[in-house]
């Protein structure tokens, strides 16, 4: 009888919420009526989590914030259909907020189906107007997901355009509201959300020291890309299919699975990146960087550092460069023994301890980028946690406006035609170098 009463409780609460309802007397119901109520409770009314023990919780709830209220709208729907090929399981909840350019925003638990082009998961909440570029709305989605679908561990995937740390840029662009979540706002959101296990960003350019440091206290692992991502982003069918079989595995193993499936899916492309950062190591990275900066700022000929900067692997935003590659080149260009020694320590730390997994599809992409420019920094950079805890901005300002030691010729497809070249061949070579220089900085 106790189990029956527990199943009827949601109905009692429902009846009591109606101001026009008549007095409801449980004793007046016969057994058939009670069975009918139980049946309705099983099918139509969400269950309440009454003192639910941790042992009975699912292992994971994956919360995917799909902001398709922009030119990515069709990809958002495609990705939900990918998720539905796997669906939520007895060990894993897949929860989605889906915003698109042509319909209301919906929240739902993803259910497995056999329809590759039709979303059949039933909406649990529909919103007429909402701002998916507002960090507070992201917090609301995660809070809703945790309340409705509690689990032992949580993964949050933020799906949208991304532009790295820059305050005037960020992630989750909502074209209807012309708003987005900046990096400092992402930090505010994560603080409000509370600790989660994995934060993954299915967006471009987000795997940066500045971004990861902003959220380091609120997620054990950050998964993201140094470079831009294709429009269809994560292969969710592959990721979740494998994850469903390994839900008991460690957070690191779950994060590595994202990297592995991403690399497999895009194996034919050589200019893509995806990596996982262990946030508990970021304070140590900051300490190593501060120690390195002290030596670097004492280098008399700063032009050698500019040469290293110019040759460092960069991404779609040219001031975003691979941290480990720059540290290596800085040692080589300056030939300063102490800087080389400290640089090798940082490189080893990044490879051995900070980066859990890295696709390695793009040469000299070692898993984490950093803002690197000869134009110095300003107030917006100073607002970042990374800037407050490191002297990286002081270093950048120390090389501001310094010219390179030697003219910079970027790694390009331009081929020197040789001394006997015709005027037309020489002009083609000059034009090629000019275009390469323009696109590099």
C-alpha positions in Angstrom: 0.0 0.0 0.0 2.9 2.3 0.7 4.1 2.1 -2.9 0.6 2.9 -4.1 0.4 6.0 -1.9 3.7 7.2 -3.2 2.6 6.9 -6.8 -0.6 8.7 -6.0 1.1 11.7 -4.3 1.8 13.5 -7.6 -1.9 13.3 -8.3 -2.8 14.6 -4.9 -0.5 17.6 -5.4 -2.0 18.2 -8.8 -5.6 18.1 -7.6 -4.7 20.5 -4.7 -3.2 23.0 -7.1 -6.6 23.6 -8.9 -8.6 26.3 -7.1 -11.8 25.1 -8.6 -11.4 21.5 -7.6 -13.8 19.9 -5.2 -12.6 18.3 -1.9 -10.6 15.2 -2.7 -11.1 12.2 -0.4 -8.8 9.2 -0.9 -11.1 7.1 1.3 -13.9 7.6 -1.2 -12.0 5.8 -4.0 -12.5 2.1 -4.7 -9.6 -0.2 -5.8 -10.4 0.1 -9.5 -10.2 3.9 -9.3 -6.9 3.8 -7.4 -5.5 1.5 -10.1 -6.7 3.9 -12.7 -5.0 6.8 -10.9 -1.8 4.8 -10.7 -1.9 4.0 -14.4 -2.3 7.7 -15.2 0.5 8.6 -12.8 2.8 6.2 -14.6 2.1 7.6 -18.0 1.1 11.2 -17.9 2.5 12.8 -14.7 6.2 13.4 -14.1 7.5 11.4 -11.1 8.7 13.3 -8.0 12.1 12.5 -6.6 11.1 11.6 -3.0 14.2 11.1 -0.9 15.8 9.4 -3.9 19.0 7.8 -2.8 22.3 8.3 -4.7 22.4 4.6 -5.4 19.2 4.8 -7.5 20.4 7.8 -9.5 21.5 7.4 -13.1 25.3 7.7 -13.5 25.2 10.7 -15.9 23.0 13.6 -17.0 24.3 15.2 -20.1 22.9 18.7 -20.6 23.2 20.1 -24.1 22.5 23.8 -24.6 21.8 24.0 -28.3 21.5 27.7 -29.3 20.5 27.4 -32.9 18.9 30.8 -33.0 21.2 31.9 -35.7 22.6 30.5 -39.0 23.4 27.2 -37.3 19.7 26.3 -36.8 19.5 23.3 -39.1 22.7 21.8 -37.6 21.1 22.0 -34.2 18.1 19.9 -35.3 20.5 17.4 -37.1 22.4 17.0 -33.9 19.3 16.2 -31.9 18.4 13.6 -34.4 21.9 12.1 -34.0 21.3 12.0 -30.2 17.9 10.2 -30.8 19.7 7.3 -32.5 21.0 6.5 -29.0 18.6 8.2 -26.7 18.6 8.3 -22.9 19.4 5.0 -21.2 19.0 3.3 -17.8 22.4 4.8 -16.9 22.4 8.1 -18.8 20.0 11.0 -19.2 20.4 13.2 -22.3 18.7 16.5 -21.8 18.5 19.2 -24.4 17.4 22.8 -24.7 16.9 23.4 -28.4 16.5 26.9 -29.8 16.1 27.4 -33.6 15.5 30.2 -36.0 12.0 29.2 -36.9 10.2 27.8 -33.8 9.8 28.1 -30.1 12.6 27.0 -27.8 12.0 23.6 -26.3 13.4 21.5 -23.4 13.2 17.7 -23.5 14.6 14.4 -22.5 16.1 12.8 -25.6 14.3 9.4 -26.4 15.6 6.9 -28.8 13.8 6.6 -32.1 14.3 5.3 -35.7 13.5 8.6 -37.5 16.8 10.2 -38.8 15.2 13.4 -39.9 12.3 13.8 -37.4 12.7 14.9 -33.7 10.2 12.8 -31.7 11.3 13.5 -28.2 8.4 15.1 -26.4 8.9 18.7 -25.1 8.7 19.1 -21.4 8.8 22.8 -21.5 8.2 25.3 -24.3 9.3 28.9 -24.2 7.9 31.6 -26.5 10.6 34.2 -25.7 14.0 33.5 -24.2 17.5 34.8 -24.6 20.0 32.0 -25.1 22.8 34.6 -25.2 22.1 35.4 -21.6 24.3 33.6 -19.1 21.4 33.6 -16.6 19.3 31.6 -19.0 22.1 29.1 -19.3 22.0 28.8 -15.5 18.2 28.3 -15.6 18.5 25.4 -18.1 21.1 23.6 -16.0 19.2 24.1 -12.8 16.0 22.8 -14.5 18.0 19.8 -15.8 19.5 18.9 -12.4 16.1 19.2 -10.7 14.2 17.1 -13.3 17.0 14.6 -14.0 19.3 14.3 -11.1 22.4 12.1 -11.5 25.7 11.1 -9.9 27.7 13.1 -12.5 27.0 15.9 -14.9 28.2 17.1 -18.3 27.3 20.4 -19.8 27.7 20.9 -23.5 27.4 24.5 -24.8 26.6 24.3 -28.6 27.0 27.4 -30.8 29.4 29.8 -32.4 32.5 30.5 -30.3 35.2 33.2 -30.5 37.5 32.6 -27.5 38.1 34.8 -24.5 37.4 38.3 -26.0 34.9 40.2 -23.9 33.2 41.6 -27.0 33.0 38.0 -28.3 32.5 34.7 -26.5 30.0 31.9 -27.0 26.3 31.2 -27.5 25.2 34.0 -30.0 21.4 34.6 -30.1 20.6 36.5 -33.2 17.1 37.3 -32.0 18.3 39.2 -29.0 21.8 40.2 -30.4 23.3 38.9 -27.2 26.0 36.4 -26.3 27.9 35.0 -23.3 31.3 36.5 -22.8 34.1 34.7 -21.0 33.6 36.6 -17.7 29.9 35.9 -18.0 30.7 32.2 -18.6 32.6 32.2 -15.3 29.6 33.8 -13.6 27.3 31.2 -15.0 29.5 28.3 -13.9 29.8 29.8 -10.4 26.0 30.0 -10.2 25.6 26.5 -11.6 28.0 24.9 -9.2 30.5 22.2 -9.7 30.0 19.8 -12.7 32.2 17.1 -14.0 32.8 18.0 -17.6 32.2 21.3 -19.5 32.4 20.7 -23.2 32.0 23.5 -25.8 30.9 22.4 -29.2 32.0 25.7 -30.6 35.0 27.4 -32.3 38.2 28.6 -30.7 37.2 28.1 -27.0 40.1 25.9 -25.8 42.2 28.8 -24.4 44.1 29.3 -21.1 42.0 32.5 -20.6 38.7 30.6 -20.9 39.6 27.5 -19.0 41.0 29.5 -16.1 37.7 31.4 -15.8 35.8 28.2 -15.2 38.5 26.0 -13.5 36.8 26.0 -10.1 33.5 24.8 -11.4 34.3 21.9 -13.8 36.8 19.1 -13.5 37.5 18.9 -17.2 37.1 21.4 -20.1 36.7 19.9 -23.6 36.9 22.3 -26.5 38.7 23.2 -29.8 41.7 25.5 -30.4 40.6 26.0 -34.0 37.3 26.5 -35.7 34.8 23.6 -35.9 32.7 22.4 -38.9 29.0 23.4 -38.8 27.9 19.9 -37.8 30.3 19.9 -34.8 30.3 16.9 -32.5 29.3 13.5 -33.9 26.7 13.0 -31.1 25.6 9.6 -32.3 29.1 8.2 -32.0 29.9 10.0 -28.8 26.8 8.9 -27.0 26.7 5.4 -28.4 30.2 4.7 -26.9 29.4 6.7 -23.7 26.3 4.6 -23.0 28.6 1.5 -22.7 31.1 3.2 -20.4 29.1 5.3 -18.0 30.9 3.8 -15.0 34.3 4.9 -16.3 36.2 8.0 -15.0 35.6 11.6 -16.0 38.8 11.5 -17.9 37.8 8.4 -19.9 34.4 10.0 -20.7 36.2 13.2 -21.9 38.7 11.2 -23.9 35.8 9.5 -25.7 34.6 12.9 -27.1 38.1 13.5 -28.4 38.4 10.0 -29.9 35.1 10.1 -31.7 35.7 13.6 -33.0 39.0 12.5 -34.4 37.6 9.4 -36.0 34.7 11.3 -37.5 36.9 14.0 -39.0 39.9 11.8 -39.8 40.1 13.0 -43.4 40.5 16.6 -42.3 43.9 17.8 -41.1 43.1 21.3 -39.8 40.8 20.5 -36.9 41.5 20.3 -33.2 39.8 19.1 -30.0 41.4 18.6 -26.6 40.5 18.0 -22.9 42.1 20.1 -20.1 42.3 19.0 -16.5 41.4 22.1 -14.6 43.0 21.1 -11.3 46.3 21.7 -13.1 45.7 25.2 -14.2 46.9 26.9 -11.0 50.2 25.0 -11.6 50.3 26.2 -15.2 49.8 29.8 -14.0 52.8 29.5 -11.6 55.0 28.0 -14.3 54.0 30.8 -16.7 54.7 33.5 -14.1 58.2 32.0 -13.5 58.8 31.9 -17.3 57.6 35.5 -17.7 60.1 36.8 -15.2 62.9 35.5 -17.4 61.3 36.4 -20.7 60.9 40.1 -19.6 64.6 40.3 -18.9 65.5 39.3 -22.4 67.3 42.4 -23.8 66.5 41.9 -27.5 62.7 41.6 -27.5 62.8 41.3 -31.3 63.7 37.6 -30.9 60.5 37.1 -29.0 58.5 38.8 -31.7 60.0 36.5 -34.2 58.9 33.5 -32.1 55.4 35.1 -31.8 55.1 35.5 -35.6 56.1 31.9 -36.3 53.9 30.3 -33.6 50.9 28.2 -34.8 47.9 30.5 -34.9 44.2 29.9 -35.6 41.3 31.6 -37.3 41.8 34.6 -35.0 45.5 35.2 -35.5 46.2 36.5 -32.0 45.1 33.1 -30.7 48.2 30.9 -30.7 49.3 27.6 -29.4 51.0 28.1 -26.0 53.4 25.2 -26.0 54.6 26.0 -29.5 55.3 29.6 -28.6 57.2 28.7 -25.5 59.4 26.3 -27.6 60.1 28.9 -30.3 60.8 31.6 -27.7 63.6 29.4 -26.3 65.0 28.7 -29.8 64.9 32.3 -31.0 66.4 33.9 -27.9 69.0 31.1 -27.2 68.6 32.0 -23.5 69.5 28.9 -21.5 67.4 29.7 -18.5 64.4 30.5 -20.7 64.9 27.3 -22.6 65.0 25.3 -19.3 61.8 26.9 -18.0 60.2 26.5 -21.4 60.9 22.8 -21.5 59.3 22.5 -18.0 56.1 24.1 -19.3 56.0 22.0 -22.4 56.4 18.8 -20.5 53.7 19.9 -18.0 51.2 20.7 -20.8 51.9 17.4 -22.5 52.1 15.1 -19.4 49.7 16.7 -16.9 47.4 19.5 -18.2 46.2 17.9 -21.4 44.2 14.7 -20.9 43.6 14.1 -24.6 44.4 15.9 -27.9 43.4 15.2 -31.5 46.7 16.2 -32.9 45.1 16.6 -36.4 46.8 20.0 -36.9 50.6 20.3 -36.6 51.9 22.2 -33.6 48.5 22.2 -31.9 49.3 21.0 -28.5 45.9 21.3 -26.7 45.7 24.8 -25.4 45.9 28.3 -26.9 46.6 31.7 -25.5 46.2 35.3 -26.5 49.5 36.4 -28.0 50.0 39.8 -29.7 52.5 42.6 -30.1 49.6 45.1 -29.6 49.5 44.9 -25.8 46.4 44.4 -23.7 43.8 46.6 -22.1 41.0 46.7 -19.5 39.0 43.9 -21.0 41.9 41.5 -20.7 42.6 42.8 -17.2 39.1 41.7 -16.2 40.0 38.0 -16.8 40.9 35.7 -13.9 43.9 34.6 -16.0 45.2 38.2 -16.1 44.6 38.7 -12.4 46.5 35.5 -11.4 49.4 35.7 -14.0 51.8 38.3 -15.4 51.0 37.3 -18.9 49.5 40.7 -19.7 52.6 42.4 -18.3 54.7 40.2 -20.7 52.5 41.1 -23.7 52.8 44.8 -22.8 56.6 44.5 -22.5 56.8 43.4 -26.2 54.2 45.9 -27.4 55.1 47.5 -30.8 58.5 45.7 -31.0 59.5 45.0 -34.5 60.8 41.5 -35.5 64.5 40.9 -35.7 64.2 39.7 -39.3 61.5 40.1 -41.8 58.8 37.5 -41.2 58.0 35.1 -44.0 55.0 33.0 -43.0 54.9 29.3 -43.8 53.0 29.4 -47.0 52.5 27.8 -50.4 54.6 30.5 -52.0 57.5 29.1 -54.0 60.6 31.1 -54.7 60.9 31.2 -58.5 64.7 31.6 -58.4 67.1 34.2 -60.0 66.2 33.3 -63.6 62.5 33.9 -63.1 60.5 36.1 -65.5 58.9 39.3 -64.3 55.4 37.7 -64.4 56.7 34.8 -62.1 58.3 37.3 -59.7 55.1 39.3 -59.5 53.1 36.2 -58.8 55.6 35.4 -55.9 55.3 38.9 -54.5 51.5 38.8 -54.6 51.5 35.4 -52.9 53.7 36.6 -50.1 51.6 39.8 -49.7 48.4 37.8 -49.3 50.1 35.4 -46.8 51.4 38.3 -44.7 48.0 40.0 -44.7 46.2 36.9 -43.6 48.7 36.1 -40.9 48.7 39.2 -38.8 
